[in-house]
Each structure stands twice: as C-alpha cells, then as structure tokens.
Amino acid sequence: MFVAYKYKLYQTKKLKYIHNKIDISGIIYNHCIA
C-alpha cells in the first residue's frame, strides 16, 4: 500500500515536471510566432 502510494506520488511529480517543461516551451514558441 505505502509503496504504491509512494510510486504514484513519484509519477505525478515526474508528470508535473514534464508538464512545466511543455508549458515553458509552449510559451516561448508562441512568443516567437507573435
């Protein structure tokens, strides 16, 4: 149970990090087009 929770927490952290990277590159991309 605890291991699964820890794993899930790690996965969401990783996902959030990837999302932030995508958001930043998206903002830069939009800025270059504008």
C-alpha positions as CSV (number, residue, x, y, z in Angstrom):
1,M,0.0,0.0,0.0
2,F,2.7,2.5,1.1
3,V,5.0,1.6,-1.8
4,A,2.1,2.0,-4.3
5,Y,1.3,5.5,-2.8
6,K,5.0,6.5,-2.9
7,Y,5.2,5.3,-6.5
8,K,2.1,7.2,-7.5
9,L,3.4,10.4,-5.8
10,Y,6.7,10.0,-7.7
11,Q,4.8,9.5,-11.0
12,T,2.7,12.7,-10.5
13,K,5.9,14.7,-9.6
14,K,7.5,13.5,-12.8
15,L,4.4,14.3,-14.8
16,K,4.2,17.8,-13.3
17,Y,7.8,18.4,-14.2
18,I,7.3,17.3,-17.8
19,H,4.1,19.5,-17.9
20,N,6.1,22.5,-16.7
21,K,8.7,21.9,-19.4
22,I,5.9,21.7,-22.1
23,D,4.3,24.9,-20.8
24,I,7.5,26.8,-20.9
25,S,8.4,25.7,-24.4
26,G,4.9,26.4,-25.5
27,I,5.1,30.0,-24.2
28,I,8.5,30.5,-25.9
29,Y,7.1,29.0,-29.1
30,N,4.0,31.3,-29.0
31,H,6.3,34.3,-28.3
32,C,8.4,33.6,-31.3
33,I,5.4,33.4,-33.6
34,A,3.8,36.6,-32.3
